[in-house]
Amino acid sequence: MPGWLHPLSLLLALTWAGVIFFLSSQPGTDTPPPFPHMDKLLHALVFGILGTLVLCAMRPGTYGYSRAHALTALAIAATYGVLDEIHQHFVPGRMPDVLDVLADITGAALGIWLLHTAVRRRYRG
């Protein structure tokens, strides 16, 4: 992987975390979603991107990203998801939700797994 990709991914991960913070700082609305549990799908998507960017910011080893890389990226994304829900406790019209955290972790895990698997296959030839 090119050497510039890791710092760029770190910058993108930090920027994406800022976008998440900004969005979760917006007051809640009473508008129902277009379909049930759409918010959980959006949480999974947003944190899937975050987890992927965090893993991409790490330098893979000889055979791609290690399990430790993946678990570290997941721990970072999951911690951010928990902190995001705590933050929402202080935003008018918003409230923390354990199911949102589970969606965050699931999305991050899926994004990390996809990148981890793709890079491993590339390194193995």
C-alpha positions in Angstrom: 0.0 0.0 0.0 1.3 3.5 -0.7 2.8 5.3 2.2 0.5 8.3 1.9 -2.6 6.1 2.3 -2.2 5.6 6.1 -1.9 9.3 7.1 -4.8 10.2 4.7 -6.9 7.5 6.2 -6.2 8.8 9.7 -7.2 12.3 8.6 -10.4 10.9 7.0 -11.2 8.8 10.1 -10.8 11.9 12.3 -12.9 14.0 9.9 -15.5 11.3 9.8 -15.6 11.2 13.6 -16.1 14.9 13.5 -19.0 14.5 11.1 -20.6 11.9 13.5 -20.2 14.3 16.4 -21.7 17.1 14.4 -24.7 15.0 13.3 -25.3 13.6 16.8 -25.2 17.2 18.2 -28.3 18.1 16.2 -31.5 18.3 18.2 -33.8 15.4 17.8 -37.1 15.5 15.8 -40.4 13.7 16.1 -40.4 12.9 12.4 -40.9 9.1 11.9 -38.3 7.4 9.7 -39.3 6.2 6.2 -39.1 2.5 7.4 -38.8 0.8 10.8 -35.3 0.7 12.3 -33.8 2.9 9.6 -31.8 4.7 12.2 -30.1 1.4 13.1 -29.1 0.8 9.5 -27.7 4.3 9.3 -25.7 3.8 12.5 -24.3 0.6 11.1 -23.4 2.3 7.8 -21.8 5.3 9.4 -19.7 3.2 11.9 -18.8 0.7 9.2 -17.1 3.6 7.4 -15.5 4.8 10.6 -14.2 1.3 11.4 -12.8 0.8 7.9 -11.0 4.2 8.0 -9.5 3.4 11.4 -8.2 0.1 10.2 -7.0 1.6 6.9 -5.0 4.2 9.0 -2.9 1.3 10.4 0.0 -0.2 8.5 -0.6 -3.8 7.5 2.1 -6.4 8.2 3.7 -8.8 5.9 0.4 -10.7 5.3 -2.0 -7.8 5.6 -3.8 -6.6 8.7 -3.5 -8.8 11.8 -6.3 -9.8 14.1 -4.8 -7.4 16.6 -5.2 -4.6 14.0 -8.8 -5.5 13.5 -9.6 -5.8 17.2 -7.9 -2.4 17.9 -9.9 -0.7 15.1 -13.1 -2.3 16.5 -12.3 -1.2 20.0 -11.7 2.4 18.8 -14.9 2.5 16.8 -16.9 0.9 19.6 -15.6 3.3 22.2 -16.5 6.2 19.9 -20.0 4.7 19.5 -20.4 4.5 23.3 -19.1 8.1 23.8 -21.4 9.3 21.0 -24.4 7.9 22.8 -23.4 9.4 26.1 -22.9 12.7 24.3 -26.5 12.5 22.9 -27.8 12.4 26.5 -26.9 16.2 26.6 -28.5 17.1 23.3 -32.1 18.3 23.4 -34.6 15.8 21.9 -31.9 13.0 21.8 -31.4 10.1 24.1 -28.8 7.4 24.4 -29.8 4.0 23.1 -28.0 0.7 23.7 -29.4 -0.6 20.4 -27.7 2.2 18.6 -24.4 1.2 20.2 -25.0 -2.4 19.1 -25.7 -1.1 15.5 -22.5 1.0 15.7 -20.4 -2.0 16.7 -22.0 -4.3 14.2 -21.4 -1.9 11.4 -17.8 -1.2 12.5 -17.2 -5.0 12.7 -18.6 -5.6 9.3 -16.6 -2.8 7.7 -13.4 -3.9 9.4 -14.0 -7.5 8.5 -14.5 -6.7 4.8 -11.3 -4.6 4.6 -9.3 -7.1 6.7 -10.4 -10.0 4.4 -9.8 -8.0 1.1 -6.3 -7.0 2.2 -5.4 -10.5 3.4 -6.5 -11.9 0.1 -4.4 -9.3 -1.8 -1.3 -10.1 0.3 -1.7 -13.8 -0.1 -1.8 -13.5 -3.9 
